[in-house]
Amino acid sequence: MNGVTRTLVIGVGNEFRRDDAVGLHVARRLADLSVPHVLVAECAGDGTSLMDLWQGYRRVILVDAVSSGAPAGTVSRWTPGPSMRGVSAVSSSSHAFGVEEAVAMSRALECLPSTIIIYGIEGKDFSFGIDLSPEVASAADDLTHTIVRSLASE
C-alpha cells in the first residue's frame, strides 16, 4: 500500500459463472473510473488470498455475489462486528476458507482492517457463462455509483 491510497476495493467472483462475477464487474467499473486514493483488486474468493490482499489497509470494501433466497439484484451491506452472524451469506465461493473465515482469522491474528464493508448482490444464475442476469447487472451499476458517492464524500 502506498501512502496516498486509503481504500482497497476487492471484487470477488468467478467470471465464468455468470452472476458469480458481479463483484468482478463492480471492481472493473470502479477501476475504469480511476477513483482517487482507491486501489481496486480482484479475487476468486478464497480466504487466504483475501487476507493477503487486505494486509496493511485500514479500510476495505468487498463486493461479492450471494445466494440467500432474496430477490435477484438485492444488495445487502454488512460491517463485521465481534460476531460474523449474517456475513455467512457472502460465502458463495466454492472454497472452504472464504470471506467469513478470512475475517475471523484476520481478527484472531489481529490484522483485520479497522473498517471492512461487505456488499453482497443476490445472484440469479450461477451456471457457466459470462453475462450477468439483467437484475444483477442493474444492481451492479447502482452499487458502483453508491460506492463512488461514498468514497467522494470522504
HUNOR-V957246 format. One record per residue. RES is the residue in one small letter. NEAR is the number of other ideal C-beta (glycine too) atoms within 8 Angstrom. Layout:
res: [RES & RES]
near: [NEAR & NEAR]
This chain:
res: [m & n & g & v & t & r & t & l & v & i & g & v & g & n & e & f & r & r & d & d & a & v & g & l & h & v & a & r & r & l & a & d & l & s & v & p & h & v & l & v & a & e & c & a & g & d & g & t & s & l & m & d & l & w & q & g & y & r & r & v & i & l & v & d & a & v & s & s & g & a & p & a & g & t & v & s & r & w & t & p & g & p & s & m & r & g & v & s & a & v & s & s & s & s & h & a & f & g & v & e & e & a & v & a & m & s & r & a & l & e & c & l & p & s & t & i & i & i & y & g & i & e & g & k & d & f & s & f & g & i & d & l & s & p & e & v & a & s & a & a & d & d & l & t & h & t & i & v & r & s & l & a & s & e]
near: [6 & 4 & 3 & 5 & 11 & 8 & 12 & 16 & 16 & 17 & 17 & 16 & 16 & 9 & 7 & 7 & 12 & 14 & 15 & 11 & 15 & 17 & 16 & 12 & 13 & 17 & 15 & 11 & 11 & 15 & 8 & 6 & 8 & 5 & 9 & 4 & 8 & 12 & 8 & 12 & 10 & 11 & 11 & 9 & 15 & 11 & 12 & 8 & 10 & 15 & 12 & 7 & 10 & 13 & 7 & 4 & 11 & 6 & 12 & 13 & 12 & 15 & 17 & 18 & 17 & 13 & 9 & 8 & 3 & 7 & 6 & 10 & 12 & 9 & 11 & 11 & 8 & 10 & 8 & 10 & 4 & 2 & 4 & 9 & 5 & 6 & 13 & 8 & 11 & 14 & 10 & 13 & 12 & 3 & 9 & 4 & 8 & 14 & 16 & 11 & 11 & 13 & 13 & 9 & 10 & 12 & 9 & 6 & 7 & 5 & 6 & 10 & 11 & 5 & 8 & 13 & 11 & 14 & 14 & 16 & 19 & 17 & 16 & 9 & 8 & 9 & 6 & 5 & 8 & 6 & 5 & 11 & 13 & 6 & 10 & 17 & 10 & 9 & 14 & 14 & 9 & 9 & 13 & 12 & 8 & 8 & 14 & 11 & 8 & 8 & 11 & 7 & 5 & 5]
